[in-house]
Amino acid sequence: MADLDLCYLPAHEALARFRAKTLSPVELMQAVIARAEAVKDPVNAFTFTHFDEAMDRARKAEAKYAKGQRTRALEGLPIGIKDENEIAGKPTSSGSLILKDHVATHTSVNNQRILAAGGIVHARTATPEFSAAGICWSRLWGVTRNPWNADFTPGGSSGGSAASLAAGTSPLAMGSDIGGSIRIPASACGVVGFKPPYGRNVDDPPFNLDFFCHTGPMARTVRDTALLQNVIAGPHPRDIASLRPKLKLPLEGGPIKGWKIAFSLDLGLFEVDPEVRANTLAALDVFRSLGATVTEVKTGWGPEVTAACMAYLTHIFGGYISGLLDDHADKMTTYVRDFAEKGRASTAQDYVQALEVIAAAYAPMGEILTQHDLLICPTLGIPAPPAGFDPTKDRMIINNTEVRPELGWAMTVPFNMLSRLPVLAVPSGHASNGVPTGIQIVGRSYSDRDVFRAGMAYEAALGGWFTSPAKRPKL
């Protein structure tokens, strides 16, 4: 197998080959590291790299497989970890000049679980400063670019994770999502990402108490996404919001014949690019071919929903980073400083009014999901913004209509608002500029298995992604 094919080998297949002794973790790690070095420019997916340590760990994993010893769920697999959650003794910058010299003193629970399962952290993946944007550039690390077309962003905030997956420099990666930060880059890079329902996965305080906030897995296949989700899911004494009992997802799919699927092309409030619309309709035809009944629905939502979501994020997240303004404003990116200043100006009344809109918005969606097994909609209203897009300075225009530049083009935010709904983001095709597009598969509250079953059926019908050179970025 050629090194490039190794780089795009699904994680579950790599594990099977390790066990069969037809592939070594050392061979895979060598191929992935060589690929990372080759595509460092222009992709710029990584911040800190730990290649020497990763090779040492790969050799230890190789020895375990060679001796037939008991191996763990992720034994020997390289995993890109977002430069946000911490690993003791390792630098974690959150993409900020303010934290450029920060070294973690503890390990986040999700990373503990990945390491305990035998996963090897070979690199930290790039993020916008404090994960505060739907694009992926920072003053500390520069611009991360989309492997499919370097003129465009890979999305954010888990942009480095998605770019690494698409470029073949990680078989698995971690992301986090408070406004679409897993699903935005999954769509823009043509990979798979899962926003679990609130509480399914542990988060670090204080954001474990923010119901918009979700940490989750990313991969190039639905099965690999489930594989990583099964490792990180489950309750922990550090997080009172974490759910009991641990939910384990099946790694094999099943039929969806007879399922009732609702769809909306715009959720009642978004402008949607014609190519995104066409690719979404084509994806819906795939679900019809699998025996599902697919019906268009109306959410009854209007622009007040997006406004309420942004007001919530401004009050909670903007308020959090506003504490850094007095001492560090000069080190901030434009978008973080803007977010922090707005957060400082937000009032308790603004927050409560946002909660009232958010609460009311579930009524029509709850009714839709009572009558249907799933809802499907686009992930983004456009394929992706330009790589250097600055939401504080640049305009966002879709269909000759100006929309909010922060996240007015991301159809993800309402499902942070409806945080108990699991959402699986999967590819739907490519736009004429080469940038992928995607759909969101939205399940009933806490019905994680349903979105994975549908995603696996859809992926199988399409024959998968990244399975041949023609299906990969030309880097």
N, C-alpha and C positions, 0 to 999 in steps of 0.2 A: 504494500500500500504506500502510495506517495505521501511525502510529508504533509502536503496541503490537504490531502484527503483525511489524514489523521487529525488535522486541525479542525475539520468539520465533522468528525465522527461524533455521533450522539453519545452523551454521557452513559446512557444505559448499555449501549453497544460496547463502549470502551470497558466497562466493568465486566461484561460477559467475556470479552477477549482477555482481560487480565486473569479471570478465573480459569479460562481454557489454556492459558499460557501461550497464546498466539500474539499477544501484545504485552509489552512491559510498561508500567507507569513511567519509567525513565524515558522510554522512546516517545511516549506521548508528551511528557513535559519538555523534552528537548525540542520537539516539533513546535509546540506552542510558544516556547520562548523564542525560538528562531523566527517564527512568524511575527511575534510581537516586535522584535527588533527590526524586521523588514518593513513593517507598516507603521512604525512609530510616527513618521511623517507621511501623509498629512493627517492621519486619524487622531493621534494624541489622546488615546483612550485611557491611559494609565497616569497616575500621579507617582506614588511610591511603588517600587518593584522590589521583590524579595527572591530573586531568581536563584541565587546560590543556596539559600536555605530551602527553597522549594525543591531543588535537585537533590539535596540531602534527604529530604522527606520522601521523595519519589524512590530513592534507592532503598530506603527502609520498607516502603510499601512493596517494592519489587521482591525483596527478600521474603516477605510474608507470603506473597502469592507463590513464589518458587518452592517454598517449604510446605505449601498446603495448609498453612495456619489459618485460623479463623480471621476473616476480614470483615470490615465494617461497611456501612451503607454507602459511603463515599470514598472508600479506601483508594488513595492514589490519584484522585481526580483534581486537576487544577481548578480553582474557583476564584473569580474576581470579586472582591469585596468592596463595596462602595466606600469611598474615602469620607466616611461620616460616622459609622458605628465603630467602636473601639476594639483594639486588641492590645492587651497589656504589653508594654515595652516597645510598642511600634508607634511611629508617628501617625497622627490623624489630623488632617488640616481642615476638613469641611470646606475645602476650596477657598479658604480665607487667609489673607495676609495677617490677620489678627492671630491666627492659630498656626502660623507657618512653622513654629518651633515646638508645637505641642506634642508631647509623647504620652500615650495613654497609660494610666495606672491600673486599669481594670479591663476586662474583656466583656463586651456586650453578650447577652445570653444567646442571641442567634449565632454569633461567631463561636461561642463556647460549644454550641451544639454541632456546628459544622466541623470544627477541629476534632471534637470527640468522635465524630463519625468518620474520621480519616480524610476529610477534605484538606487540600493543600492550598493555602493562600499564597499564590505566586505574585499577586499584584493588587493594588488598590485602584479602583476605577474613578475617573474624573466626575466631578459634580460642579454645578454652579455654586457660588458662594452661599454657604448655609442651606443648600438645596432649595433656594428661594426663587427659582425660575423654571420655566418650561423649555429653556434653551440650555446650552452647556458651554459657557466660557467664564473665566475668572481672571482677575488681575494676577493671581498667583501662578496659575497653570496655563493660561492662554486659552485658545479656542480648540474645542474638540469638534471634529467634523464627521459628517455622515459617510460611512464607507462606500455607500452606493453613489454618492455625488458630493464631493467635498465642498461645494458651494453652499450646502445646506447643513443645518444642525442635525445631530442625531436625536434631538429632543432632550428634555430634562425633567426632573433633575438627575435621574439615573442614566444620564446620557453616556457616560463612559462604560457602564455595564452593557448597555445595548450595542454600542459601537464595537466593543470588544467581542461580543458574541457574533455580530455580523461579519467582523473582520477575521474571525477564526483564531482569536487569541485567548479565549476562555470557553470551555464547554458549558459552564454554569456560572451564574453571577447573581449577586444580591442587589436589590433595589429597595426604595422606600417611596411612599406615595401619600401626600397630603392634599394633592389637587390633580393628580394624574401622573405623578413622577415615575411610576413604573410603566403605565400604559402609554403615555405620550412617546417615550423613546422606543418602546416595543413596536409601536405602529410605524414610527419614522424609520426604524432600522429593519423592519420585517422579521422581528423575532416574537417570542411568546413571553407574556408577563402576567402575573396573577396578583390582583389586589384582593387579599383575603377579607372576609368580614371582620369587623372590629372585634378585637380580643382573641382571634384565632392564633395569632403569632405574638410573641412577647415584644414589647418595645421599651426603650430606655426612658426613664423619667426625665422631665415631666410629661413627655408626649405620649406615654402610654395612657394618659388620662384624656387625651385629645381624640375624640371619636372620628375626626377626619384622617387621623394618622394610621398608616398601615405599612408594615415591613413585609416584603414578600420576595418570591423567587422569580428569576428570569432564565430563559434557555432558548435553544433553537427548535425544540420539539415540545409538544404538550406533555408527553410522558416524562421527559427530563425535568420539566417544571414541577410535575407532581412528585418526582423523586426527591428534589430538594425541599419542596414544601413539607413532605413527610418527615424530614429531618428537623426542620426548624419549628414546626407547629407544636402546640401543647402548653399547658399551664406552667407557671414558675413562681416560686415564693417572692420574687422581686417585683412581680407585676400583678396587682390585685385585679386588673381588668382581663387577665388572660383566662381563657375558657377551659372548663373541665367538661368531659374528659377530652384527651387528645383525639383528634380526628385523623384517621389514616385513609389516604386516597388510594383507590385501586390503580395499578400501573397498566392495566389493560382496559380497553374501552368496551363498549357495547352498543347495540342498535338504538336508534332514536326514532324508529318508525312509529308513527302515531302521536308523536309529541306535538304539542301546540306551541308555536313560536310566534311571538309578537315582534314587530319591527317598527322603528321610526327612523327616518332618514335625517331628521333635524332636531328631534326631541322637543319640537315646538318653539325653539328659541335660537338655534344656531344657523348661520350661513354655511353652506356646504358646497365645496368646489365640485364642478361637474365630474371630474375624474374620480374623486372620492365617492361620489354618488353612484357612478357607473360600476365601480368595483364592489361597492356594498351590495348593489342589486345582483351582481354576478355571484357573490358569496351566498346570498339568500337562495339563489337557484340551486346551489349545491345542497343546502339543507332540504329543499323540496325534493331533490333527487334521492335523498336518504329516507324519504317517507314521512317527513314532518309537514304539518300544515302551517303555512307561513302567512300571517295576517298583519296588515298595517294597522297601527293604533295611533291615537292622539293622547299626548300626556296632559294636555291642559296647562302646561307650563308657559311662562312668559319671561321677559327679561328680568323680572324681579327675582327669579331663582338664581341666576348668575350673580346679580348684585348682592344677594344675601350671602352666597357662598364666599364672595370676595370680602364682604364685610366681616364675616366670621374669621377668615384667614388673617385679615388685617389686624383684627383685635387680638387673636390668640398668638399667631406666629410673629406678626409685626410687633406686637407688644413685647414678645420675648426678646427679639433682637434689638429693640429700641433701647434696652439697657446698656448697649455698647456704644451708643451714639456719642455721649459726652467725651469719652476717652479715645474713641477709635474711628470717628466719622471719616477722617482723612484716608483711612486704609480701606474703606468699603467700596465695593462696586456701586455703580449708579443704581442698579435695581435693588440692591440690599438697602442702601441708604434711603431710597424712596419708600421702600416697604417699612423700614423702621420709623421714618418720620410720620408716615400715615398711621402706623400702629400707636405712636405716642399721642396722636390726636384723636384716636378712637375712644368712644365713651362706652360705659356700661349699657346705656340705652341703645346704642348702635348694635351691640352684641345681642341683647335680648330681642330686639326687632328682627335681627337675622335669624335667631332661633325660631321665632314664630313663623317666618316664611319657610324655613327648612322643615319644620314639623308639618305644616300644611301640605308641602309638596309630596309627602309620602302617600297621601290619600289616593290620588289617581294612579300612582305607580303600584301601590298595594293592590288595588282593584285589578289592574292589568295582570299582575303576577298571580292573582287568585285564579284568573281565567286561562292563563298560559303557563307553560313550564319555564319559558325563558323570554327575555327581551334581547333583541340584537339591534345595534346602532353603530354608526361609524365611531372610531376612536377620536379622530381629529377632523376638523372641517377642511383642512388643507393637508397636502402631503407632509410639509415641514416648512418652518420659517428659514430664512437665510442663516448661515452659520454664526455670523456676528450680530444677529438681531438684538436690539436693545429696547426692551418694552417701555423704557422711560423716555426714549427719543424717537423711535421709529413707529410708523403707522402700520396697521394691519388691515388690509382691504381684501374682502372676499366677495365675489360677484358684484363688484362695484359698490360694495357697502362697507363702510368702516366699522370695525368691531374693536372691542377692548383689546389692547395689545398684550396685556399680561397673559390671560388665559381665555379670552373670548373666542379663540379658535380651537380650544381643547374641549371636546365633548365628554371629558372625564370627570370634571368637577362635581356635577350633580350626584355622582355615585360615591364620592367622599361624603357628601351631604347625607346620602342614604347609605350610611356606612356599614350596615349589617348585611348588605347585599354583596355576595361574592361576584367578582368580575374577572373574566379571563380575556385578555387581549391577544388576538391572533391576526396574522397577515391576511389581507384581502386582495393583494395584487401590487402593481407598480403604476406610478404616474408616468407621463411621457418624459419627464426629466430624470427618470430612473429611480426616484425616491419611492420607497414602499408606502402603501396605505394599509389601514387595518380596521378591524371591527372589534366591538366589545360584546362578549356573551355574558349577559347579566342574569343571575339566578335569583330565586326566592331567598329570603333571609336565611343565612347559614346553610344553604343547600350547595355546598362546595362541589360535591360529587356530580351534581347535574351539569355544571359548567364544564367540568373536565371531561365528562362522558361525551357531551356535545362537541367539545373541542377536539377530542381524539377522533370522533367519527368524521368531522369536517377535514381534519388533517389527512386521515387515511384516504378519503375520497379524492383529495388533491394530489396524493402521492408524496406529501411532505414538502419541506423547504430546505434549501442548501444541500440537496442530495446529489448534485452534479455541478461541475464547473459552470454550466450555463445558468445555474440558479444561485450563483454567488457573486458578490461584488468583484469588479475587475480592478484589483489592487496590485 
